[in-house]
Amino acid sequence: MGHGFRARIARVGDVLRDHQRAIRRLQWAIVGVYVFLLAVPAILPLPDRTASVFNNLTILAQFAFWGVWWPFVLVSIPLFGRAWCGLFCPEGALTEWASGHGRGGAIPHWMRWGGWPFVAFALTTIYGQLVSVYQYPWAAAAVLGGSTVAAMIIGWLYGREKRVWCKYLCPVSGVFNLLAKLAPWHYRVDPHAWRRPVRRIESINCAPLLPLRHMKGAAECHMCGRCSDYRGAIALSARSPEAEIVGVAEGDGWQTALIVFGLMGLAVGAFLWSASPWFVTIKQTAATWLVEHDVYWPLAQNAPWFILTHYPEVNDSFSWLDGAVVLVFIAGAALCVGGPVFAGLWLADRILPARRRPGVLDASGRLLRGRLAGVHKLAQGLIPAGGVGVFLGLSATTLTLLHHEGVPTGWANAVRFLLLGLALAWSLRFEWRLAGLRCRRWPVRATAVGMVGLGLAPFCVAWVLFFAVW
């Protein structure tokens, strides 16, 4: 990689650093659009069957949020790192603004718990399905708006001009953390340049609270450019998209849970239940049993809209039984899909020689111990497959809306399976490289990778059912 190319890349970081005021203006413009698309459709009547993106604001907002915004924000993370978070995210801008005008309290110990990214992702995903967040503006306002209000409250309470919410509690921060490890760009820290004496050190406000001197990857960096050329030691740099997962990332139990049981399990169930005939069979069987035993209250459709979908004016309301079966289906998918994936990783770890890397620290500075440390490292290799799975699920809404507008979508399945195949191939390549860190003998490596591949079979079957069978 030539010096001229490296200098041009570093200059991009410097440009971002020098135009922070313009970035703030852009963020506030996005905040305005975001609030408008959340608030105005919620006070309008629900659209009828003839409504279109071109003549109905509610459908336009639905397409903007679920057809364009979230699917392609997800795509942007492995392409550009978490630039969305640092340059565009309205929630991040609002929580940092609130933090600058708040009480500046110390971050409480409970907030530093490593399980929040998984728990927040799981609860938000499940709740969104129960209230039909992709279909109704009030549900979108509850899920997205509720998250934004919580972000502002946390910002006002804790930190000073920091993004405490983004670091610890944001429902998608854990997913972005994983996908950013694939980004071909990061802010590289030169330890030798850092140690050189300097006459004057200007303070840098790293809003996501990163230890800049020890920053080694792109997982938590918001790519905002504020630290570019700090002490002459930090520069935006190109790298291999595989560098962080193979050479830096170690993973931990909660990241493994998010990859295996979140992205590859729970999310699959959330996307599949509405198309699955198994869901209908389970519900009908349960309803028959309830009627035979004279238990009728679970069949009532009287839950408020913010607990279960309730829009009788368009003949769309969930009974308590519907909600329960949704929960059962999603939990079952998390176990039936995520369970074999974890088993494959565990078997691969047992086949490979024991890891001998004492003193390795995780992202929070804790010493990695325990027999599952090898499993956590192997789980990092499944990030491409898990990320593409979520993108395919979200883009199903995109395609549905495009089909409603008369756009041909016959090409979609070929593209879907191509993306899924490429992501699976990349994940298996990662597993081959990660296995090679522990064993150079190809039969052992191939057997370990084969175990991971077998574990991925239910994940693949689920998407075949969704796209080609149901």
N, C-alpha and C positions, 0 to 999 in steps of 0.2 A: 504494500500500500504506500503510494508516494507521499512525500512530505507535502506537496502542493494540495493533494486531496485532503490530507489530515487538517491542513490549515484552513481549507474552505469549510470543512465540517465544524471545526472549532469556532469559526467566525459566525456560523448560524447561532451557536450558543451566546456569543457576545452580542449579536443583534437582539436576541430575546432579552438579555440583561439590560440593554440600553433603551429598550422600548417598553418598559413595564407600565408606564402610564397609558400607552395605547392598548396594551393587553387588558388593563383594568376597564377601560372604556368598552372594549369588546365584550368582556365578561358581563358588564352591566346591561349591555344591549341584549345578550343572550338571556339574562335574568328576566328582562322585560318580556321577551317572546315566550319564555317558559311559563311565567305567571299568567300571561294572557291565554295560552293554550290550555292551562290547567283550570283557570277560574271561569272563563266565559262559557265554554261548553257545558259546565256544570249547572249553569242557570238557564240554559236553553232547553226546549222540549226535546225529548228523545227523537232521533231521526226515524223516518219511516223506511220502508223497503226500497223506495225509489231514490233515496238520498245518495249523493255522490260526493267524492272528494272535491268536485268542482262547484258544488252548489250548497254544501252543508259544512259549517264550521266544525261541528262535532266529529264528522267523519274525517275532515282534514286533520284535526288534532289527533285522532286515533291513528291515522296513517303516519303523522309526523313522529309521534312517540314510539309506536310499536312497529311501524313499517319501515322507518328510516333511522330514527334517533338511536334506539338501543341496539338493534342488530349491527349497525355500522360503527357505533362507538366501540362495540366489542371487537370488531375487525381492526379498528385503529390501534388498539393496545399492542398486539404483537408486531404491528408495522412501525409504530412511532413511540413505543413506550407509553407511559401514562401522561402524554401530552394533553389528552382530554382533561385530565384532572387539574393540571397546572395552568392550562391556557383557556379552557372553555367551560368547565363544569359550573353551572349556576349554584349548585349546592355548596361546592367548595368555596366559591367566591363569597357566598352569604355567610357561611360559618366563620370564615376569616374576618369578614367585615364586623360581624357580631363580636368576635373575640377582641378586635381592636377597640371596641366601645364597651366591653363588659367589665366584670369585676376582677378578671385575671386570676382566678383561683388555681391552686395546685391540682394537678391531675390525680384523681383518687386511685387507690390501689385496685379497686374492683374493676375499673375501666381497663386496666392493663392486662386483664385475663386474656390468654391467647385464644380462647374459644369463641370470642365474639364474632369474628368474620364468618365462621361456619354457622353459628346460631342465627345471626342476623340474616344471612342468605337464605337459610332454611325457612325461617318464620315468614320472611317477606314473600318468598316463592309460594309457600302454601297458602298464606292469606290472600295473595293475589288471585289464586285459583278459586278460592271460596267466594270471593266477591266479583269474579269475572272482570279482572282489571283490564284486560285487552279490549273489552266490548263497551264499557260504560264509563262516562266521564266522572261520575261521582266516585266510582271505585278508583279510577286513576288519581283523582284529587286526594283520596284517602291514603293511598299507598305512596305516591310520589310527593304530594304535598305534606303528608304527615312526616315523611322522612326529612323533608326540607325544614319544617318547623322544629323538629327534634335537633337537626344540625345547628340551627341558629341558637337554640336554647343551650346546647352544649358549648357552642362557641362563646356565648355570653358568660357562661359560668366559669370556663376553664381556659387557661393559657392567655397569652397576650399577642394578638395578631398571628395566631397559630390555627392549624386545622386539626384540632384534637379529634373531632368527629371523624374526619377522613382517615386518620391513622388507626383508630381503634373500633369504631362502631358503624361505619358506613356499610350497608348491606352488600354492596358490590366491590368494596375495597379488596376483600380477600381474593375475589375472582380476578380483578385487575392486577393484583400483586403477582398472581401465578402467570397470567398471560404476558405481563411485561418482561418476564424472564426470557421470552423468545425474541424480544425486540433487537434489531441490528444496530441500535444506538444506545449509548449510555454516557453519563458524565464520569469520565475516568479521573481518578485521583492519583497524582504522581507523589509517592511518599517522600522521595528525595527532594523534590521542589518544595514540598510542604515544610520540610525541616530547615530550609534555607532561611536565614534571618531576613526580616523585612523591616523597613523603617516605620511604616504605618499600616495597621490592619483595620480596614473598615468592617463594621459589623454586617453580617448577612442574616436576613430573616428567612431561615428555612422553615416555611410554614408547616410542612409535614413532619417536622421534628426529627430530621435525620442527623446522625453523627457524621458530618461531612468528611472528616479526616479519615474515617474508617469505611467509607462507602465503597462497596465493591461491585454492586450490581445495579440493575434498574428496577427491581421489584417494588420498592417503596418510593423511589424518586418520582416527583411529579413533572419533571422535565420543564420546569418553568424558566430556567436560565438565569435565575438570580445569582447563583454561585459561580457562573462561568468566569474562568480566569482568576478566581479567588486565590490569593497568595501566589499567583502564577502556577498553581498546582492542579486546577480542575478545568477540564476541557471536554466539550461534547466530542465524542469519538465514535467511529464505526467499530463493529466487532462481529464475530460470527454469531448467528442466531442461536447456536448451540452452546456458546461459551459459558453462559451463566449456569445452565442446568447441569452441564458436565463438570465444570470446574469450580463453581462457587456454591450453588444452592445445595443445601443438605436436607431441607424439609424438616417437618416435625409431625407429631400426631394429628394436630388440627388441620394442617395443610393436607395431609394424606386423607383425612376424613372429608375435607372439602372437595378434593379431586375425585375420590373413589365413590363416596356416598352422596356427595352434593352434585357436582357437575355430571357425573356418569350414572347416578342412581336417582336421586330425588328429582332432579331437573327432567330426566327422561319420563318419569311418572307424571310430572306436572304437564308435560307436553302431550303425552299419549292418552290420558284418561278420557278426554272428550271424544276421541275417535275410536276407542276400544270397545268391541262387542263384549269383552269380558266384564267391563264396567257395568254394562246393561244387565248382564246375566247375574252378577253379584247383587245388584240393586233389586232386581225382580225376585231373586231367591229370598233376600232378606225381607222384602215387602210381603211376600206370601207367608213367610213364617210369622211376621208380626200380626197380620190379619187373622191367621189361624189361631193365634193366642190372644186375640182381642186387645192388641196394643196398637193404638191408632195415633198417639201424639207424635211419633217420629215422622209420620206422613204429612203432618201439617206444614203449610208453606207460610208461616207467620213470622219468620225471623226478619229483623230489620236489615236493610240493604248493606249496612256496614259490618254485619256478621256473616250473612249468606246472601247470595244474589236474590234480589227481590224487586222485580219490575213487572208487576201484573199487567200494566198498561200495554206491554208488548208480549205478554204471555210467556214470560221468562222468570221463573221463581224456583229457588231450591227449597226442598223440604229438609228437615233435620236429617232424614235418612240420606238424602243426596250428599249433604256435607260430610256425614260420617263415612260414606263409601268413597268419596274423594280422598279423604284422609287415609283410609285403608289402602286404596289403590296406590297412592303416592308412596306410603311407607313400604308397601309390598314391593314396589319397583325399586326403591332404594336398597332393599335387602336382596331381591332376586337378581338385580343387575350389579349393584355395588359389591355384594357378597362374593360372587365369583371373581370379580376383578381383584379384590383384596386377597382372596385365596391364591390367585395366580402370582401375585407379587410375593406373598409369603413363601410359596413353594420355590419361586425363583431365588429368593434370598437364602433359603435352606440349601439349595443346590450349589450356590456359589461359595467360595471360601469366605471365612469370617473376615469382616472388615477390621483393619488395624489402623485406625486413624484417631488416636487418643487426643483429647483436647479440642475437638472440633466444636465450634459454637454455632448455635442457630441464629436466626435473624434478630432475636431479642437479647442476644448475648449470653444465653444459658448454655451450659455444657451439655452436649448430646450424649446421653447414656441409654442403656437398655438394649434389649435384644432386637427391637424393631427399628433401630436406626438405619439398618440396611434396607428395610422395606420402605421407609420414608424417602430414602435417596432414590430408590427405583420408581417410586410413585411419581416423582417429578417428571419422569419421562413420558407420563401419560397426559401431560398438560395439553399437547396439540389435539389429541382425540377428544378430551373433555371439552375444550374450548370450541371446537368445531361442532360438537353435539349441541351445545347451547345455542350457537349461531344458527344451526339448522332449525332448531325448535322455534327461535324467535322469528326467523325469516319465513316460517310457515304463515304467520300473520301477514307479512309483507305480500306473499304470493296470493293469499286469500283476498286481500284488498285489491290487488292488481287485477285478479280474475273478475272481481265484482265490477271493475271499471271497464271490462271488455278486453283487457290485455291478454294475449295468448300466453299460457304458462305450460304448454306441453313439453318444453325443454327442461323444466325444473328438475324432474327426477334424475335425469342424466347428470346434471350439474351437482345435484345433492350427493349422489353416490360417488362422483369423481372427488368431491371435496372430502367426503368421509374416507374414501380409500387413501387419498394422499395423507390425510391426518393420521390414519392408522399406520401407514407405512413410516411416517416420520416418528411416531411414538415408538414403533418397534426398532427403528434405527437408534433412537435414544437408548432403548433398553440394551441394545447390542453394545453401544459405547459405554454405558454405565456398568454393564457386566464386565467389560474389558478392563475397568479400573480395578477389578478384584481377581480376574482370572484371564490369562492369555490363551488358554487352550480352547480352540473353537468348538469341540463337542460339548464342553461344559457350558460355554456361553450360549450355544444354539439351544441346548436343552432348557436353560433358564429363560431365554427369550420365548421359547415355545410354550412354557408354562404361563407366561404373561399373555401370550396370544390366545391360549385356550380360555383364560379368564375373561378375555374381551369378547368372547363369542356371544353371551347374552346381550351385551351392549349393541353389537352389530345386528343381532336378530330383532331387537326392539325397533331399530330404525327401519329395517326392511319391512316389518309389520306396519309401521306408521306410514311409510311412503308408498309401498307397493301392494300391500295386502288389504289393509283397512281403508 
